[in-house]
């Protein structure tokens, strides 16, 4: 027992010297106490050990278990770190756990994988005690995202980074008008369609701590993402600013009857040699999400044509949302 205690003290010293681990501000004895009990057989019951006891950083939390949330959960758990997935719908949480397992089999992931812990939103505070990063993946509604970010800032321990996965709202827009206690830890971390597309864009606001940007760039790179830093606040980040113009003109051409969605996709793929055309990509994203984003761009940039949004609305009125509903521009 004396040897084990000396080992714990030594490990505590080494980890404190390395820095960057918020959980090491807590008394080290409590960090290693479960480990000591297990090794000395004082508690024969199996103990669940989160990677936070052996790695820095530790677990990640994701608020929103939809199509993006579950894919982000797969990425962050791919190297052995646990993920805490939080959602208001139990069925969504269960589907996400199954989806992550399916991706592990589909992509033949090897090595150790972290556990996916699921939580109801009522357990949010407890889940945030176990993580170094919380990513919000709620629907693309500014008021909702502002409400979520304010709540996360109030509940998360001071050292936890708060990231928004918004595809069109910058973190500058999201925090505007909010009274946050720790504004410097808020940033944007936008993904596309991992693990097939590994790009992630990291963007801060005027008061984001540069150290948090550096941490995100480093950790994203070590967890299978391809990180890109957006150096100035930019609606649509880098790629989506380009994609928005392509998507809007594709919708405009279809709305005017110049060509069908299928014909536009075909010529797009023939010339650019891409796997999917714009309409196929919109089906994957979800036509409701695409319309929300288009409405945001239209509000921010007066003068954009209305026909692309009207064309999208026709599909939504019929309940055709894309892949998730079984039908969009294509049938699935």
N, C-alpha and C positions, 0 to 999 in steps of 0.2 A: 504493500500500500504506500509506504514511504517513497519507493522508487517511482510509482505512478504519479504521486503528488509532485515530485521533482520534475517529472516529464511535463506535466501540465503547466507548471510555472515556466519552464524553459520554452515551451511552445507559445505560451502567452507572450513572453518577451519577444520572440522572433516575429510573431504576427503583428505586435504593436509597432515594431521597428519598420515593418513593411507598409503600414498606413493604409488608408482608403477603405477600411472596413468599418462601417458605422456600428455594427453589432459589438465591436470590441470595446466600445465605450462602456458597456455594461460590465459588472464584476466578472472577471475571468473564471472564478470558481464555478459560477452557475453555468458558464458555457461548457466546461469540461466535466461537471458533476455527473451527467448521464453516462458519459464515456467511462468514467472511473467506476461507477456502479456496475456497468455491464462487464468490464474487464475483471472485476473481483467477485462476480457472481452473486452480489448482494441482491440483484434484481434479475431473476432468471427469465422474466418475460422479455420477448423481443422488443428492442427499442428502435423506433424509426429515426434514422439520422439524416437530417437534411444536409446537402452539400455545404451549407454555411459553416459546418463544423470542421471542414477540411479544405475549403476553397474560399477564395476571395476574388470577386464578389460571390454572393450566395444565390438565393432563389429570386425569381422574378414573378410579379403579379400582373395579370391581364384582366382588365375590366371589360367584359363583353365577349361572349363565346360564340360569335357568329363566324362567318366564313373567313374573315381576316384573323380574328382572335385565335381560332384553333390552329391556324397555320403558323402564326407567330409563336404559339405555345409549342408547336413541334420544333421550331428552330431553337428556341431558348432551352429546351429540354434535351437537345440532341447531343450535348457533351456531358451529360450527367447531372446538370443542375435541375432542381425541382421547379415546377411552375404552379402558381396558385391562380386558378381560373375562376372568375367571379361573374355570376349572371343572375338575373331575376327569374329565369325560367329553368326549372330542373331538367326538363326534356332537352333543352339546348345544351346544358352542361354534359349530360350523358352522351348526346350526339357528338359533342366535341372530343370527349375522351375516346370514343370509338373512331372518330376521324383521325386523331393523332396516331392511334395504333395502326390504322389502315395505311397512313403515310409511311410509318416506320417499315411496314411490310412492303409497300409499293416501291419505295426508294431503297430498299434493302439496307437500311441503316445498320451499321455495325458499331460495336462498342457499348458502353454503358449509357443508359438513358435515364434522365430524371423522372420522378413521378409527377403525374398531373393530379394536383389536389383541387377539388371543386368546392366552391363555397356559395351560399346564398348571399345576396347583397347585405342582409342583416349581419353577416359575419365579416364584413369588409374590414373593420378596424383590426380584428385579430389577424386576418390574412396579411395586412400591411406591416405587422410587427416582425414578419419573417423574411422580408425582402429588401433588396437594395434599389429596385426599379419597379415602378408601376406604369403600365401602358394602358391608356384608355382607347377602346375600340368600339365606342358607341356610335349610333347612326349619325350621319353627317348633318346635324342640326346645331347651329351655333349656340342657341340658348341652352340646349341640353349639354353640350360640351363645356360651356361655361359653368353650369351648375355642377357638373362632375369634377372639373378641375378645382373649383372652390372647396368641394367636399373632400377631395383627396388631400389638398393642402392642409385642411383642418385636422385630418385624421392620421396622415402618414408621419412617422418619426422624421425628425429634421433632416437626417442624412439621405433620405430616400429621394431619388430622382423621379420626377413626374413627367411622363412623355405622352404627347398626343399623337395618335396615328392618323389624324385628319388628312384627307387627300387634297383638300382645297383651302381650308382655313389655316392661316399661320398661327403660331402660338402668340404672336403679337395681337392678332385679332381676338383670340380666345380670352386672353387675360385682360383685355381692355375693359376698364371700369370695375374690375374685381379688386376687392381688398384682401390681398394674400399676405400671409405672414412670412412666406419664404419664396418670393417671386423668382429668385435667382436659380432655383432648381427646376423650373419649368422649361421644357423644350419640345420640339417636334421630332418625331421619329417615324417617318412614313415608309411603309413597305408596299410592295406591289402584289405579287402572287407567289410568296415563298411556299415550298422550296424550289419550285420551277424557276422563278425569277428571284434572285437573291439580293437585288439592289435595295438599299435602305438609305433614305436621305435624312440627315441630321441637321436640324436648323434651330438656332436659338433666337432670342429677342434681345433687345438692347441691354437688358440687365442679367441675362443668363450667365452663370459662372462658367468661364472658359474651361475650367477643370472638368465640369460635367460633360462638355462637348468632347473633350479628349477621352474621358472614360467611355463614353458611348461609342466613339469611333473604334477604340481598342477592343471593347467587349463584343461589339457587333461583328468585327472581323474574326474574332476567336470563336464565334458561334455560328459560322457558316454564312453570314451575310456579306455583301459587298458594299461597304459604307461609302457614302459621298457626303461631304459637308457643303451645305448651302450657306454661303458666306454672308449673304444679306437676306433680310425678310423678303420672301418671294411667294406670291399667290400661285399655287401649283408647283412649288419647289422648282426643280430643274426640268425633269422629263415631262411632267404633267402640263407644263406651259406649252410644250411642243405638241403633246398628245391632244390637248384641248382644241387646238386649231384643226388638227386632222379629224378628230371626232365630230366637231361641229360642221365642218364642210362635208363630211360623209353623210351626216344626217340631212343637211341642206340639199345635197344632190338627190337623195332618195325622196325627200319631201316634194321636190320640184318635179319628180318623175324622170330625171335624167337617166337613172339606172336603178335596178332593184338592190336591196342590201346584199344579196348573194353575188350579183354581178360586180358590185363595188369591192366586195371582199376578194373576189377572184382576181381582178386586175391589180389590186393592191398587193396580193401575195405573189402574183406572177412577176411584178416589177421589183419589189423590195425583198422577195424571197423570205418572207416571214411565215411563221407557222399558222398564224391567225390574222384575219382581217379585222378592221375596226368594229364591224357589227358582231362578229364572233367574240371579240374582246369585251364589248359592252354587255353581251349576254352573260358572260362570266362574272363581270362586276355586279350586275343587277341593274335593270333599267330604271328602277326607282332611285337607286343611288346616283346613277348617271344624271337623272333629271334634277335631283337635289343639287348636284355640283353645277349643272348648267344654270340653275336659278341663282346660285351664288355668284357665278361669273357675271351674269346679266345684271345683278344688283350692283356689283362693283364696277362694271364697265358699261355704262349706258351706250346704246347704239348697236349692241349685238343683235343679230337677226332673231326674230321670234319663231320662225318656222321650224327650226330644229327641235325646239321645246314642244311645240304643238304636235309635231310628228311623234315624239316620244310619248306624249300624254295619251295618244290614241291606243298605244299598246298597254299602258298602265290601266286605262279604263276597262279594258277587257281582261285584266288580271294576268297579263303576260309580262312577267318580270325577268325572264331569261332562264338560265340554267336552274335556279332555285325553285322556279314554279313549273318547270317542265316545258315551257315554251316562251320564246321571246321573238327575236328575228328568225330563229330556227326552232325546231322541235327537238326535245331531248327525252 
